Amino acid sequence: MVEGEVITASEVRAKAGPILERLNASGSPANPARIYNRVLDSLIMRILQRNKAKQFGIVASDRDVMKMAAGIARKNGVSPQDMPKIVAQQGGDWEDYLNQLRDDMIKTQLLRRVIRPLVSVSEEELRDLYESAKESDEGAEERRVGQILIALDERAPELEVEKAYNRAEELAQQLRDGGSLATLASQHSDDPSGLNGGDMGWFKRGELLPEMERALFELTKGEISKPLRSPQGFHVFKLLDVRRDKSAHAKPAQQKVHASHILIKLERDASEAEVEAALQQIQAIRQKIVDGANFAQMAKEVSEGPSGANGGDLGFFGKGEMTPPFEQAAFALEVGQVSEPVRTEFGWHLILVEERQSIDGDSFEAQRDALRRRLLEARTKARFSQWLRDLRLRAYVEKY
């Protein structure tokens, strides 16, 4: 029982079954008891994540989940009505699939609203990352990485640190001696990727913590790293594969716009009447601006966005930095032109383009924002893992 919610043995067995089948089919027989414990831990973490999210007002409604499922279906060229059948054909359960989508949506909001504000990236770190990729042909590579994580609290005493390091080194040696990453990760790794055999997927420079990245880009294919310490614990990496990054070529000049906006907010579940009332309000504001009212002054008086206090000024931004409807409208405007009302998930906007700018696509200035997003994402994920482990340590879990 986890904070009043029950996890049954049959639920654990159902989740563990496909993992055991996959490992046995690959010729890497696993220890069922260890897999059951790993699966149980993942189910416990799911409940803790959901409960903590509720405390921050973060939920994913059935409507939101079904909308996400329909979007995934359309993206893959299939009918939303056919999705349950397709999931079943792939050996999955439709309710489990929807629950996983719900958890992913909740996690995304937790990362954005709770964890992201806790991490930062300095200008010096961004320049170091840019220069290291620029000076090395490895900047044009992607690397597929497997790992085993031995979790360790950042505040752990020296004796526990030594014990965790020795355990990580022992597992690293087993890998060097030909041991199966899939088997060892599924039985010993404290990272969620362990249940997928330790495979973390493909990475390029800037998508991992710098201290991890430096070590990974020194490995040759098939090589095993020494245990590496991070805020999460000790990592043992295996470089599974290397490929060229097809996007790593001379980049065209990057276009940026300097824009201001006025926002009239709408809740996600706003009624048609509320949407229409907000539209009429923003149209009336636009007419005042067309008739000569100052955009910045109007933003200060009526905008419901955080930039309103600064006259709606959003500064310069490039493509991929704003929600798509807002971005499309902004980049379609001429300098000095005020948009028609634009609807986004936040509400209705009026957009004024103040300036346009063209930057060399290979320059630091052009790549800075993308590098910052990638490094922030890596640090946010690492901080989130530590945050979840702290929840686990404080949680009330009772086994029967």
C-alpha positions in Angstrom: 0.0 0.0 0.0 1.4 3.4 -1.1 -0.1 6.5 0.6 -3.5 4.7 0.8 -3.4 3.2 -2.7 -3.0 -0.6 -3.3 -0.6 -2.3 -5.7 -1.6 -5.9 -6.1 0.8 -8.8 -6.8 -1.2 -9.6 -10.0 -0.5 -6.1 -11.2 3.2 -6.5 -10.6 3.3 -9.9 -12.4 1.3 -8.5 -15.4 3.9 -5.7 -15.8 6.9 -7.9 -15.2 5.7 -10.6 -17.6 6.6 -8.9 -20.9 10.0 -7.8 -19.5 10.9 -11.4 -18.5 9.8 -12.7 -21.9 11.9 -10.2 -23.7 15.0 -11.0 -21.7 14.6 -14.7 -21.9 14.0 -14.5 -25.7 17.2 -12.5 -26.1 19.2 -15.2 -24.4 19.7 -13.2 -21.3 17.7 -15.1 -18.6 16.7 -12.8 -15.7 16.1 -13.3 -12.0 12.2 -13.0 -11.7 12.3 -11.8 -8.1 14.6 -8.9 -9.0 12.5 -7.9 -12.0 9.3 -8.0 -9.8 11.1 -5.7 -7.3 12.1 -3.3 -10.1 8.5 -3.2 -11.4 7.1 -2.7 -8.0 9.4 0.3 -7.5 8.3 1.8 -10.8 4.6 1.4 -9.8 5.3 3.0 -6.4 7.0 5.9 -8.1 4.0 6.3 -10.4 1.6 6.7 -7.5 3.9 9.1 -5.7 4.3 11.2 -8.8 0.6 11.5 -9.3 -0.1 12.3 -5.7 2.5 15.0 -5.6 1.3 16.5 -8.8 -2.2 16.9 -7.4 -0.7 19.0 -4.6 0.6 21.4 -7.3 -2.8 21.3 -9.0 -1.5 19.2 -11.9 -3.9 16.6 -13.3 -4.5 15.0 -16.7 -8.2 14.7 -17.3 -9.7 11.8 -19.3 -10.6 14.3 -22.0 -6.9 15.5 -22.2 -5.6 11.9 -22.3 -8.0 10.9 -25.1 -7.1 14.0 -27.0 -3.4 13.1 -26.7 -4.1 9.5 -27.9 -6.0 10.9 -30.9 -3.2 13.2 -31.8 -0.7 10.3 -31.6 -3.0 8.3 -33.9 -3.3 11.0 -36.5 0.5 11.6 -36.4 1.0 8.0 -37.3 -1.6 8.0 -40.0 -4.2 5.9 -38.3 -7.7 6.5 -37.2 -8.2 7.3 -33.4 -10.9 4.7 -33.4 -8.5 2.0 -34.4 -5.9 2.7 -31.6 -7.3 0.2 -29.1 -7.1 -2.6 -31.6 -3.5 -1.5 -32.7 -2.3 -1.4 -29.1 -3.8 -4.9 -28.5 -2.1 -6.3 -31.7 1.2 -5.1 -30.2 0.6 -7.0 -27.0 -0.5 -4.0 -25.0 -3.6 -3.2 -22.9 -5.6 -0.1 -23.9 -6.2 1.0 -20.3 -2.5 0.6 -19.5 -1.7 2.6 -22.6 -4.0 5.5 -21.5 -2.6 5.4 -18.0 1.0 5.7 -19.4 -0.1 8.7 -21.5 -1.6 10.2 -18.4 1.6 9.7 -16.4 3.7 11.2 -19.3 1.4 14.3 -19.4 1.7 14.7 -15.6 5.5 14.3 -15.7 5.8 16.9 -18.4 3.9 19.5 -16.3 5.9 18.6 -13.2 9.1 19.1 -15.1 8.0 22.5 -16.5 6.2 23.9 -13.5 8.0 22.4 -10.5 11.5 21.2 -11.5 12.6 23.6 -14.3 12.6 26.7 -12.1 15.1 24.9 -9.8 17.8 24.6 -12.5 19.9 27.1 -14.4 22.6 27.3 -17.0 25.4 29.9 -17.1 26.5 31.8 -20.2 30.0 30.4 -19.7 28.7 26.8 -19.8 26.8 27.5 -23.0 29.9 28.9 -24.7 32.0 25.9 -23.5 29.4 23.6 -25.0 29.3 25.5 -28.3 33.1 25.6 -28.6 33.6 21.9 -27.8 31.1 20.9 -30.5 32.5 23.4 -33.0 36.1 22.3 -32.6 35.4 18.6 -32.8 33.9 16.5 -35.6 32.0 14.7 -32.8 29.6 17.7 -32.9 28.2 15.9 -36.0 27.7 12.6 -34.2 24.8 11.0 -32.3 25.5 8.3 -29.8 23.3 5.5 -28.6 23.9 4.9 -24.9 23.1 2.2 -22.4 23.6 2.6 -18.7 23.3 1.1 -15.2 22.7 3.6 -12.4 23.4 2.9 -8.8 21.4 5.6 -7.0 23.0 7.6 -4.2 21.9 10.6 -2.3 24.1 13.7 -2.8 24.4 13.9 1.0 25.4 10.3 1.5 28.3 9.7 4.0 31.6 8.5 2.7 31.0 4.9 3.6 27.9 4.7 1.5 29.6 6.5 -1.4 32.4 3.9 -1.4 29.9 1.1 -1.2 27.9 2.4 -4.2 31.1 3.0 -6.2 32.3 -0.5 -5.6 29.0 -1.9 -6.6 29.0 0.2 -9.8 32.6 -0.9 -10.6 31.7 -4.6 -10.1 28.9 -4.2 -12.6 31.1 -2.4 -15.0 33.6 -5.2 -14.8 30.9 -7.8 -15.5 30.0 -5.8 -18.6 33.7 -5.7 -19.7 33.8 -9.5 -19.2 30.9 -9.9 -21.7 27.9 -9.7 -19.4 24.6 -8.7 -20.9 23.7 -5.0 -20.4 20.0 -5.9 -20.7 20.2 -8.5 -17.9 22.4 -6.5 -15.6 20.5 -3.2 -16.1 17.1 -4.8 -15.6 18.2 -6.4 -12.4 20.4 -3.8 -10.9 19.9 -0.3 -12.4 18.0 2.3 -10.4 17.2 4.3 -13.5 13.8 3.7 -15.2 15.6 2.7 -18.4 16.7 -0.4 -16.5 13.3 -2.1 -17.3 14.1 -1.4 -21.0 17.5 -3.2 -20.7 19.3 0.0 -19.9 19.0 1.5 -23.4 18.6 5.3 -23.1 18.4 5.9 -26.9 20.3 8.4 -29.0 22.0 11.6 -27.8 23.9 14.5 -29.4 26.0 17.1 -27.7 24.2 19.2 -25.2 21.5 16.7 -24.3 23.3 15.2 -21.3 25.0 16.7 -18.2 28.4 18.1 -19.3 30.3 15.7 -17.0 28.5 12.7 -18.4 28.8 14.0 -22.0 32.6 14.4 -21.8 33.0 10.8 -20.8 30.6 9.4 -23.3 32.2 11.2 -26.3 35.6 9.7 -25.3 34.2 6.1 -25.5 34.6 3.9 -28.6 31.7 1.7 -29.8 31.2 -1.1 -27.3 33.4 0.4 -24.6 32.4 0.5 -21.0 33.0 3.6 -18.9 34.3 3.7 -15.4 31.7 4.6 -12.7 30.8 8.3 -13.1 29.3 10.3 -10.2 26.4 12.7 -10.7 23.7 14.1 -8.4 21.8 10.9 -9.2 24.5 8.5 -8.1 27.1 6.4 -10.0 26.5 5.7 -13.7 28.2 3.0 -15.8 27.8 3.7 -19.5 28.1 1.5 -22.5 28.4 3.1 -26.0 26.0 1.0 -28.0 26.3 2.7 -31.4 27.5 5.8 -33.3 25.9 7.6 -36.3 26.2 10.8 -38.1 23.7 13.5 -37.1 22.0 14.3 -40.4 21.1 17.8 -39.2 24.7 18.7 -38.5 25.6 20.7 -41.5 26.0 24.4 -42.2 22.9 26.1 -40.9 21.1 28.8 -42.8 20.7 32.3 -41.4 18.3 32.3 -38.5 15.4 34.7 -38.5 14.3 36.3 -35.2 11.6 38.7 -34.4 11.3 41.2 -31.6 7.6 41.2 -30.6 5.2 42.5 -28.0 1.8 41.1 -27.2 -1.4 41.6 -25.3 -3.1 38.5 -23.7 -6.7 38.0 -22.6 -6.5 34.7 -20.7 -8.8 31.7 -21.1 -9.0 28.5 -19.1 -8.4 25.3 -20.9 -12.0 24.2 -20.3 -13.5 27.6 -21.2 -17.1 27.5 -22.6 -17.9 28.7 -26.1 -19.6 31.8 -24.5 -16.4 32.6 -22.5 -14.2 32.1 -25.7 -16.5 34.5 -27.6 -16.6 37.1 -24.9 -12.8 37.1 -24.7 -12.6 37.4 -28.5 -14.9 40.4 -28.5 -12.7 42.0 -25.7 -9.5 41.5 -27.7 -11.1 42.8 -30.9 -12.2 46.0 -29.0 -8.6 46.4 -27.8 -7.3 46.0 -31.3 -9.6 48.6 -32.7 -8.4 51.1 -30.1 -4.8 50.5 -31.2 -5.8 50.8 -34.9 -7.5 54.1 -33.9 -4.2 55.4 -32.5 -3.8 54.0 -28.9 -0.3 53.1 -27.9 0.3 49.3 -27.9 2.7 49.3 -25.0 0.4 51.4 -22.9 -2.6 49.2 -23.7 -0.6 46.1 -22.7 0.2 47.7 -19.4 -3.4 48.5 -18.8 -5.2 45.3 -20.0 -2.8 42.4 -20.8 -3.2 39.4 -18.5 0.2 38.0 -19.3 3.4 38.5 -17.1 4.9 40.7 -19.8 2.1 43.2 -19.5 4.0 45.2 -16.9 6.8 45.7 -19.5 4.3 46.9 -22.2 4.0 43.3 -23.5 7.6 43.2 -24.6 8.8 39.6 -25.3 12.2 40.5 -26.7 13.7 38.6 -29.6 12.7 35.0 -30.3 13.3 32.5 -33.1 11.3 29.6 -34.5 10.5 26.8 -32.1 10.5 29.0 -29.0 6.8 29.9 -28.9 3.6 27.9 -29.1 3.0 27.2 -32.9 -0.1 29.5 -33.5 1.7 32.4 -31.9 4.9 31.8 -33.8 3.2 31.4 -37.1 1.3 34.7 -36.7 4.4 36.6 -35.4 6.6 35.5 -38.3 3.9 36.4 -40.9 3.7 40.0 -39.7 5.6 43.0 -41.1 7.5 45.3 -38.7 5.0 47.7 -37.1 2.0 45.5 -38.0 -0.5 44.4 -35.4 -2.0 40.9 -35.8 -5.6 39.9 -35.9 -6.6 38.1 -32.6 -4.6 34.8 -32.3 -5.9 31.9 -30.2 -3.5 29.7 -28.3 -3.9 27.4 -25.3 -3.3 30.5 -23.1 -6.1 32.6 -24.5 -6.4 35.4 -27.2 -3.4 37.5 -28.2 -2.6 40.6 -30.2 0.9 40.6 -31.5 3.0 43.6 -32.6 6.4 43.0 -34.4 8.9 45.6 -33.4 12.0 44.4 -35.3 13.4 41.6 -37.4 16.9 40.2 -37.2 19.0 37.7 -39.3 21.8 35.8 -37.6 24.5 33.5 -39.1 23.1 30.1 -38.4 26.4 28.6 -37.3 27.2 31.4 -34.8 26.9 31.1 -31.0 24.2 33.7 -31.0 22.1 31.6 -33.4 22.6 28.4 -31.5 22.6 29.8 -28.0 18.9 29.3 -27.3 18.8 25.7 -28.6 21.9 24.8 -26.6 20.4 26.4 -23.5 17.1 24.4 -23.9 19.0 21.1 -24.4 21.2 21.7 -21.4 18.3 22.8 -19.2 16.4 19.7 -20.3 19.3 17.5 -19.3 19.6 19.1 -15.9 15.9 19.2 -15.3 15.6 15.4 -16.0 18.5 14.7 -13.6 17.0 16.9 -10.9 13.6 15.2 -11.4 15.1 11.8 -10.8 16.6 13.0 -7.5 13.3 14.6 -6.6 11.4 11.4 -7.2 13.9 9.4 -5.1 13.5 12.0 -2.2 9.7 11.4 -2.5 10.3 7.6 -2.3 12.5 8.0 0.9 9.8 10.1 2.6 6.8 8.0 1.4 4.8 5.7 3.6 4.8 2.3 1.9 3.5 -0.8 3.6 3.8 -4.4 2.3 1.4 -7.2 3.1 
